[in-house]
Amino acid sequence: MKGWSGRSGLAKVDLYTRGTVYLIVWAGVLGLTLLLQARPVHEDGQLMLVMSASLLAVAEGVLCGRLGRHAMDAYLGQGQVPRSLVSRAAGVTAATTAAVVALAATVDLTGLLPTMLAAGLAPFLTVHCLLVRNRTTALIQLAVLAVVGGLVALTGSTAAQALFAVVTTGFVTGWMAFTARWSMWVLAVMWELREARDVKARLAVAEERLRFGRDLHDVMGRNLAVIALKSELAVQLARRGRPAVDQMTEVQRIAQESQREVRDVVRGYREADLSVELEGAWGVLAAAGIACTVRSGDAELPVGVQSALGWVVREATTNVLRHGDARRCTISLRTADDTVVLVVENDGAAEAAAGTPGSGLAGLRERLSAVDGTLEAGPAGGGRFRLTARVPLGQQTGQDREEAV
């Protein structure tokens, strides 16, 4: 078993709270047992009745201790309470109370009876309040106090003595129940915070896995498409007896670049450069026989926006190569009303392009959402396909300024 210093903060609070509930239970048992050994009770009371009340108090402590353990677990959502255990604990508590009242009928317990009743009822009422709602606990407390008042009155006590016994019993049992309930509520809140922290950690791991998969898809998608295109061109040149060394050299360069980019993805340092991606898109599409026009402004964009739009250019270029039979492609970048707009449009789009969105577009939307951007993709009429990305600049510029400071 771990010592106190070896436990976590939550484990310490858990141990302290559970120990408090057990302490209340056994404090009531010990208090009642000691009161039963007081001189008026021990000398004037019937020995058999005193021994019976003492044994019942110990049995009540054992049963209420077990009930308390199950009740605390149930309150925290970690188990259930056996109904038979509740019935046995309630029965022993009732028997203990009856024995105390019977003893009061034979011995003058004017000053001790209220405390004895409170000590006898506190263990069960303390743990039982963890099983029911606050309103139900209050109703049970009132019902018990009404029964206590009636039993005290049957012992021949005056109305004032009965009222004093009810008030004392109600204060002690109510305070103990409130203490146990409040302590368990604090512990439950701490358990919820612990679970929330665990969920946050699992979400962080899942998000990192998604990031890795998304980056790997974006990095390898276009490069593999270019490698396939260059390899096919090299095969055609070789069959015609023409040199294909330049094409294979380009394939080798792209493969080596892909290895470097994959290593960067694994390290989490990969950031797409917008200008590099625009040049790469023009070169790749031109090599595939697609007339590409790139229009980009001279505005300096924040690093986060450039990276997000760079990934958009990369994915859009991959889609142009993979889907449809494009002959022309236009990539335009402009800034209007503190919003940067990137539009990629190509002809020769397949009819089902709008209805079959791939994981690449979903990944782009995730990237753009990180910079409060949006993505629209769909047919533009006349066999054309248009992809539009919009990113607001106001907030991003402020963020970059804060990072610079």
N, C-alpha and C positions, 0 to 999 in steps of 0.2 A: 504494500500500500504506500502511496506517495505521502510524504509529509506535507505540512502546511506550506512551506516555502517552495515545494516542488509542484504545486498546483497552479493552474491558470487563474486569472481573475474571476472568470465565470464559475470555475470549479470551487473557488473559495466562497463566493456568494451562495452557491448552491448548498455547500456543506453547512454554512452558517444558518441559512434559512431552514433547512431540514432539521438541524440541531435545535433551532429555536422552537419548532413545533413539538419535537420530542421532549424538550425541556418543559414546555407547558403541560404536556400530558403527565409526565412523571412528577412534576411539581405538585399537581393536584393530588396525585396518588399519595405522595409522601406527606403532603399537608394533612390529608384526611387520616392517614395512618397515625401520624403523631398526635392529632387531636383525639383520636380514639384511645390513646394511651394517657391522656390527661387525667389528673387526679379525680375530678368528679365522675368522669365516665368509668375509670378503672376501678374505683372503690365502690360506687353505688350502682353501676350498671350490671346487667346480667352478663356473666363471662362468656356464655355461648353466643349471645347476640353481638358482643364486642368482637369476638374472634371471627364470627361470620362476616361482619361488616369489614373487618380488616382483610380477610381473604378475598371478599368480593372486590375490594378496592384494588388489590394486586391483580386479580383477574381482569378488572376493567383496564388497568394500565397496560397489560399485555395485549389485550384485544384492540384497544384504541391505538396502541403503538403500531400494530400491524395494519389497522385501518388507516392510520395516518400515512404510512408509507404508500399504500395503494392510492389514497386520496390525493397525495401530492403528485404522484405519477399521472393520475387521471387529469388533474388540473393542468398539467403541462402537456397533455396530449400524448403521453408515453405509455399508457396502459389503461386497464379497466378495473373496477372495484367489484369483487364478488358480493352479490346481494346477501348471501348467507352470513358473511362477515359483518355487514352492517347490522343485520338483525341480531346477531349474537352480542355485538358490542352494545347495542341499544338495550337489549334485555338485561345484560349484566349491570349497565348503568342504572336502569330502573330498579333492579334488585338492591343495588348499593344505596340508592336514595331511600328506598323503602326501609332498609335496615337502619339507616340513620334516623328516619322519622320514628320508627318503632322504638329505637333507643331513647329518643327524646320524650316519648310517652311514658317511659319508666324512670327517667333521670331528668333533673332540672338542668337543661342546656340553654338557658336563656341567653347567655353571652356567646356560646360556641356554635349554636345551631346554624345561624346564617353562614358562618365561615365554612362549616362542615358541608352544608348543602352546596355551596359554591365550589368547594374543592371536589366534591363528588360528581358534579355535573360538568365541570370545565373540560375534562379530557375528551368526552364524547362530543360535546357541542363545538369544541375547537376544531376537531378534525372533520366533523360532519358538515361544517359550513363551507368546506372546500368542494363539496359534492353538489351543492345546490346554489341557486341564485341568491343575491343579496336580499331580495324581497322575501323569498322563502325562508331564509335564515332568520329574518326579523319575525316572521309569523311563528316559526318554531320556538324562538326565544320567548315570545309573548305567551304561547300555549304552555311552555314549561313553567314559566313564572306563575301563571294562573294555577297550575297544578300544585306548585310549591306552596303558594299562598293557602290553598285549600288544605293541604296536608299539615302545614304548621298550625292552622286553625283547629284541626282535629286533635292536636296534642294538648289542647287546653290553653294555648297562648292567647294573649290579648290581641286585639286588632292592631294596636301599635306595634307589638312584637312581630306579628305576621307581616305587616307592611315593611318593617325594618328588614326582615329576612328576605322578602321579595326584592327590595331595592338593592341590598347587598349582593344577593345572588345574581340579579340582573346586571349589575355593574361589573362584577368579576367575570362572569361568563361572556358578557357582551364585549368587554375589553379584550379578553383572550381571543375570542373569535375574530374580532377586528384586526388584532395584531397578526394572527396567522393568515388571514385573508389578504391583508395588505402586503405582508412579506412575500407570499406566493405570487401576488400580482407583479411585484417588482422583479421577482425571479423569472416569471413568464415573459416579461418584456425583454429581459436580458437574453433569454433563450431565442426569442424572435429576432433580436439584433444579431445574435450569433448565426442563426440560419440565414438571415439576409446577407451577412458578410460571406458565408459559404456560397450562397447563390451568386453573389457578385463575382467571387473568384472563379466559379464555374463558367459564368458568362464571359469573363475575360479570356479564359482558355478557349471557349468556343469562338469568340470573336477573333482571336489570334489565328485559329485554324481556318476560319473563313477568309481572313486577310491573306494567309499564305496561299490558299487555294485560288483566290481571286487574282492575286498578283502572278501566280504561276501560270494561270490561264491567260492573262493579259500579255505576259512576257513571251510565252512560248507560242501563242496563237499565230501572231503575225510572222514570227521568225520561221516557224515550221512551214507556213504557207509560202514564204519566199524561197525557202530551201527546196520545197517541192517544185515550185515554178522554175527555179534556176536549174535544178536537176533535169527536169523535163526538157528545157531548152538545150542543155548540154547533150542529152541523148539525141535530140533531133539534129544538132550540128554534127555529132559524131557519125550518125547514119548518112549524112550528106557528104562526109569526108572533109568537113571543115573543122578547124581547131576549136576545142571547147575548154581550153585551159583557163581562160578568163572567167568563164561561168563557174567552173569547179573551184577556182580560187575564191570567188565570191561566196560560194557555198561554205567553204572552209572558214572564211572570215565570219560569216553569220553564225555558224555553229560555235565558234570560239566565243563570240559575243554573247550567244545564248547561255553558254556555260557561266560566263562572268555575271550575267544578269540573274541567273538562278541562284548563284552564291549570294548576290546582294539581296535577293528576296528572302533567303533563309536568314540572313543577318538582320533583316528588317530595315535596311538602309536605302532601298530602291526608291528613287524619285524620278518621275518622268519629266524631261525637259521639253517644253512646248516647241521651241524653235527646232530642236533636233528631231522631234517627232514629225514636224511639218516637212522638213527636208527629207526625212526617211520615207514618209508617205509618198511624196512626189517621186522619189527615186524608185520605189517599189512598184508603184502603179505604172510609171513609164516603162519599166522593164517588162511589165506584163502586157504592154501594148495598149494601155489605157491613157488617153489624153487627160492629164491632170492639170488643173489650174488652181493655184494657191494664192489667196489674197489675205494678207495679214497686215494689221496696222502697226504703228511704231510705239503704241502705248506700252509702258512697263507695267506688267501685272504682278501681283503678289505671288510669292513662291507657291503657296498652297493652291491658288487658282491655276497657275501654270502646270503644276503637277497633275491636277484633276483633269484639265483640258488636254494635257498630253496623253493621258490614258484614253480619253475619248477619241482622239485622232488615231491612236494605235488600234483600238478596237474597231472603229469605223473602217479603217483601211483593210483590216482583216476580213470584215464582212463583205466589202466590195470585191475582194479577191475570191472569197469562198462562194458567195451567193450571186446568182444571176449571171448575166453576160454583159458586163458594163463595157462601154466604149469611151465614155466621157465621165469625168468626176470633177467636181468643184468643191474646194475647201475655202471657206471665207471666215475671217475672224474680224469682228468689229466691236466697238464700244459705244453704247448709247444709253443715256440716262443712268449713269453709274452702274451699268450692267454690261458684262462682256458676253457676246453671243457668238457661238461657234456653229456653223452650218456646214454639213457634209452632204452633198447631193450627187447622185449618180443615176445614169440611165440603165436600161436592161435589167430592171429589178424583176424578180420572180413574183408571180401573182400571190403566193402564199407567204410572202415575206412579212406582212403585217400581222398575220395570225400565228406565227411561230416564233415568238421572241425567245432568244436563247439566254443562257446564263451570263453571257458577256454583257448584254444590256442591263441585266439586273445588277451586275457588279458595278457598271458605270453609274447607275442611279445611287448605289450605296456610296461611291466615292464622291459624287456631286452633292449628296445630302450632307456630307461632312463640311462642305463650304456653303451650305444653304442654296445649292444649285438645283436645277431641274433638267430633265431630259425628255425630249419628245422624239419619237421615231415612228415612221409610217409612210405609206405611199403618198406621192405628191402629184399623181396624175400623169398620164402619158408614159407609163412604164418607168417612172422615176421613183426613187426612194430618197427620203430626206431625213436626216438626223440633226436635231437642233438641241444644243446645250446652252443654258443660260445660268450665269453666276453673278450675283450682286457683288459690287466692289466696295461699297461703303464700309460694311462691317469687317471685310477681310483686310482692307487697308488699315483700319484701326487696330486690328489684332496684330498685324505685322509691326505697326509702330510700337505697340506695347512690348512685343518680343524684342524689338531693337533696343528699347530702353532698358 
